[in-house]
Amino acid sequence: MFVPLERLINLEEGYRQTFQVGGRSVLLLVLDNQPLLIEDRCPHQGAPLSRGTLTNGILRCQRHGIEFQLPGGQSLQPSCPGLNLLKPAYEGDRIGVDI
Ligand code: FES
């Protein structure tokens, strides 16, 4: 089932918004004109990544400072797994997720 999140026309560089989808929080952001969907939960200890900082393609969790490389989501700390990326889905003029 397609769950629409945002109109494509609103996806500008720097866009960043969280949504509740199927009981979990999802972060939609645009980096290098590419939309990325990330579970808004740090794989370290679950802090919301939407409160982190994004600089030069590095998303830094605000709780303990672990950094993740975007768009791939790899953790820069070997002991921490990477981000849980979701596959964007498209329908009409909307981006969303299939659940
Ligand atoms: S919860 Fe994100 S770095 Fe610890």
Residues whose N, C-alpha, C, O or C-beta is under 5 A from the ligand:
A	BS01	FES	C42 H44 Q45 G46 A47 C61 R63 H64 G65 I66
